[in-house]
Amino acid sequence: MEKRFIYADNAATTCVSQKVLDAMLPYFTTAYGNPSSIYKLGRDAQRDVEAARVKVAKAIGADPNEIFFTSCGSESDNWAIKGTAERLAKRGKKHIVTSVFEHHAVLHTTQYLEKQGFEVTYIPVDEKGLINPEDVRNAIREDTALVTIMYANNEIGTIQPIDEIAKICKEKKVIFHTDAVQAVGHVEINVHEQGIDMLSLSGHKIHAQKGIGALYVRKGIALPNLIHGGGQERNKRAGTENVPAIVGLGVAAEEAVKNISEKAAIITPRRNRLIDGILKLPYTRLNGDRDKRLPGNLNISIEGIEGESLLLMLDMNGICASSGSACTSGSLDPSHVLLSIGLKHEVAHGSLRLSIDENVSDEDVDYILEVIPKVVERLRSMSPVWEKMMKGEKYE
Ligand SMILES: *Cc1c(COP(=O)(O)O)cnc(C)c1O
């Protein structure tokens, strides 16, 4: 078996596409004007920033003046949540509704707000990784300022019933924000038709560079300033615009939403082949609903192994993947997402996330399906936990 290099971690980040890179390059060399400058070099930069804004808006069905460029998806989430909280607290609304399995950019923000005296309701998810919209309805109170629920989960890829949740929020006259960082480019989104009030997206998950994001804020919602200073981003977020990154995000967003169903038609069968292939191993389970999930995502728990060891062995075989335990952060806590769908700690620890795009070919899938059983067998053969399991002993 010839060793390959396979990038199967597109939920962590993506490469900058050639098209995006080509679009960006002139802004480092010849078109380097400051968009605030009065001469042509500056005016051109201004024009191109605005053209990128139109592209990002179009990609999600918004108006250009509803798009704010930020430095990342996390910043967009922070601004939407803290900004709304600050604004509505003045009217006595100090309650926020979110879910237990949001990205940390949302969860750590709501935890911060709890320390500032806000109350937060964390909606549970079911064993398939889906939120029940009725739970959102029941959680909304007179003093609810905001509902923030992610569009698609970054670990298990499940797509949430956003339309229903948006409808409930509209009925209850509560602002609805969604972290759509994982959804943009994979799911058709039209914020106006869907009744979404605010939406976060990030460049580096859709083949733009790291360090650029956007926040959509529906017209009529006056979010407080994020950064004070110059008049950039309609006085809301000061700081000279990151012109190359913004131009790149414009192209990336345009490209990402171009062939969503065609891309899904290529990726989904490969994803399904990976799922079925890995599930042939004993003591494995698919995490998250099989159908209501992102085309490229699979997350499987493999009992009797440690996720980190699996990742290292896959790396030695040229496969970039991710796991459900947060070893990188120096903590041994298993993922809050996997715990939220009811997995036991030891099962959550042995989880594997593959997030493929159309560049992962059928031959790559064959290769992955050859490597994984070998690696798993080897790890299990060295695992005291697995040995106990096979002897039918209880293990902790
Ligand atoms: C990656 C990600 C973010 C953070 O985006 P950054 O641009 O890396 O800050 C937020 N939410 C979700 C769901 C993500 O997957």
The ligand as an ORCA input file, in Angstrom:
! r2SCAN-3c Opt
* xyz 0 1
  C     -14.136     27.315     13.521
  C     -15.412     27.670     14.201
  C     -15.540     28.894     14.881
  C     -14.402     29.838     15.054
  O     -14.024     30.467     13.857
  P     -12.587     31.195     13.853
  O     -12.584     31.946     12.567
  O     -11.573     30.109     13.902
  O     -12.557     32.086     15.041
  C     -16.746     29.187     15.467
  N     -17.785     28.342     15.381
  C     -17.705     27.165     14.742
  C     -18.898     26.286     14.666
  C     -16.507     26.793     14.138
  O     -16.435     25.615     13.519
*
